[in-house]
């Protein structure tokens, strides 16, 4: 799997997690951000997203979108210039 596909999968997972957290907040349920909720529909590769706060998820999504845009524009990873 290439970098583009990995970023897209993680972005999708982060957006889904953000929707879950916002829905929980609107339901006025007690916050359980320090515990990993049991939800089988989560992608196991991105379970760490469940531990992020809403603010952290929003920041992470912004970074992923920026990384995807950089890939699309041909901007490569900074460490690849050193090779």
DABELSUL-V518007 format. One line per field, one symbol per residue. phi: phi as a letter, one per 30 degrees, with the letter a starting at -180 (. if undefined). psi: psi as a letter, one per 20 degrees, with the letter a starting at -180 (. if undefined). burial: 1 if it has 24 or more other ideal C-beta (glycine too) atoms within 12 Angstrom, else 0. A space follows every 50 residues. Layout:
phi = ???
psi = ???
burial = ???
This chain:
phi = .deedddddddddddddddddddddddhdddbddcdddbddddedbdddd dddedddddddedddddddddddidcdeddddd
psi = prgghgggghgggggghgggghghhhikqppliiqoqooiiqphikhhhh iqrgghgggggggghgggggghijprqhihhi.
burial = 00000010011011101101100000000000000000000000010011 010000100110010011000000000000000
